[in-house]
Amino acid sequence: MRGNSFEAKVKADGGRELLRLIGVEEPGAVAVPELSAAGPQGRVARTALALREATGAGGWTLLDHPLLALEVAGSPVYLEPDVVVVGPDGGWTVVEIKSFPMIDGAADPSKVGAAARQAAVYVLALERVAERTEGARVAPSVLLVCPKDFSNVPTASLVDVRRQCAVTRRQLARLTRIDEIAAALPEGVGFDVAERSPEELAASVEAVPHQYAPECLAACELAFHCRARSREAGAVETLGRSVRGELGGLTTIGAVLAAARGEEPTRPDGETVDPEDPAVAALRRARALRQEALATARAAASEPEGIF
């Protein structure tokens, strides 16, 4: 409720309060086009049309909750920024309204970072529309609007999101397309809950390789299933991504223990792990230090106490 109330205050007076935060005291007439349409595809098309019309209008335009589309792994994802402002020069600026406070001109860095990553995705989606709009230019910075200090008065700060945009572009480019994933599925696998029986769905889930990490528990309803399969396989992913990254070519807990004991660790396919692997050397060194420390502790415990 507080967030909704604050957003309404920012957008009050036909967007003039928001433009004042940008630095425009006398914007003249501010256009706020109607963006409603049937279905998400209709709303995306209506938003694109409004952006093109606003770019050539020569005045200020405020798009309240426009809908944008971004292709992710070959599938469209719909995004809804709080506001997009179009200036007289054809510049498009994403506005992100948050309810966390900006105290003495600075907000919580972790929250600002999360808002910047979120807004960077909106900027990428806007760039797709700008490529097809003559004279359009998407600003590399987003306007972050927050309550000032401990009040409900809005204040704003420009946040440069060029780095976040570059990171997101690389991540999107590395994603495997959905049609490629579907083509690799075994014959007969399907996940339509309306047409398939529980037994068929369970068989389909079993046919798909699992990719588990502890973080999955907070976001995926199949996390417990994948965790059970990872534990059965002895996968080191059950210990966390950071541990997995430190273990190099050692992909199972059995291989980790074998390396620590001085034995030859093997991968699930039976191939022997390179004994010169830095992770193997580090584990053997750690085991040797532990044995040395335990021997020292046992020796100290077996010494008779002195008589004073």
TAZI-V663318 format. One line per field, one symbol per residue. psi: psi as a letter, one per 20 degrees, with the letter a starting at -180 (. if undefined). A space follows every 50 residues. Layout:
psi: ???
//
This chain:
psi: ggggggghhhjrlkjhgghhhhjohnibpppnqpjqrorhhhhgghgggh gghhhjhjappooolrpqpppokjppppqnrgqppprhjjpppppppqiq qopkjqrphhhggghghghhhggghhhhhhhjopjqpppiqqooprqpck ajpqrqppopkhghggghggghhiqpqhhhghhiqqpipqkoihiqrhgh gghghhipqqnqqhhhhiipijghghgghghhikqihiiqhgghhiicio iqhghghghhijroqqrhjippqpijphhgghghgggghghgggggghgh hipqqqp.
//
